Amino acid sequence: MNKNLTKVSLSVEEIEQYNRNGFLLISNLISLGFLENIKINIKKVMSQMGRGIRENSYYKDSHLSELISDMTLHHMAGQLLDGKSSRYSSLLQLKKAKTGKFIFHRDNQYIKFDGPGLNFWFAITSTTSENGCLKVIPWSHVSIEKDVDDYEESEIISVPMNAGDCLVFNRLTLHGSGINETEYDRLGYSIEFHRNDVNAFNGKGWDLLVDKKPIEDKLNC
Ligand SMILES: O=C(O)CCC(=O)C(=O)O
């Protein structure tokens, strides 16, 4: 039994929903006690960095590192990516008070993969339209020739989340978020996965990602 996550696997319906829409909201995925421990870790990360961060940051042997290496999470990534999968990167997603609009993008437009990848985005504090929750465009993962300007405003969905919820979205799904209009920081943590047969473009050629270290590990070398 996994004491950190409240699920051990995804149902057929959830996998179908992810495949159809390009995203899936998993409510209360992080168990309550574990969430509190993660918050303590993140506060430590933030106090040590002492500034607004959007950088790779976690500590070995911490609760955050337990989350990113969680085998259940790897299993669920494998269910959604249809094959054994590995972690690509992890990232603290801090949106400080009164900052932080994220323009709509596909994760694959920054580092190009030649196969499937996804992003587990965990709400560490609750996220709302006021503090800049994630927004997604359903089915945009299958219409990759279309950019955000090709969609009507009404096709964009805001995804408010309670702390502990997880939004998992396809690397090809258009997503973004608004400004945090509140006085309080909005905190998330995202963990990206790739299927083990995926290559990434390095500017000159393609690297088999499974041969590489996950990106956040560089901090600890
Ligand atoms: O944290 C956010 O608001 C957006 C994050 C995001 O779009 C990403 O990591 O690709």
The ligand as an SDF file (V2000), in Angstrom:
LIG
                    3D

 10  9  0  0  0  0  0  0  0  0999 V2000
    2.6070   26.7670  -13.3940 O   0  0  0  0  0  0  0  0  0  0  0  0
    1.9240   27.2280  -14.3050 C   0  0  0  0  0  0  0  0  0  0  0  0
    1.0820   28.0810  -14.1120 O   0  0  0  0  0  0  0  0  0  0  0  0
    2.1090   26.7420  -15.7180 C   0  0  0  0  0  0  0  0  0  0  0  0
    3.1670   25.7100  -15.8310 C   0  0  0  0  0  0  0  0  0  0  0  0
    3.3730   25.2520  -17.2250 C   0  0  0  0  0  0  0  0  0  0  0  0
    2.7030   25.6570  -18.1240 O   0  0  0  0  0  0  0  0  0  0  0  0
    4.3880   24.2680  -17.5510 C   0  0  0  0  0  0  0  0  0  0  0  0
    5.1490   23.8640  -16.6750 O   0  0  0  0  0  0  0  0  0  0  0  0
    4.4760   23.8610  -18.7260 O   0  0  0  0  0  0  0  0  0  0  0  0
  1  2  2  0
  2  3  1  0
  2  4  1  0
  4  5  1  0
  5  6  1  0
  6  7  2  0
  6  8  1  0
  8  9  2  0
  8 10  1  0
M  END
$$$$
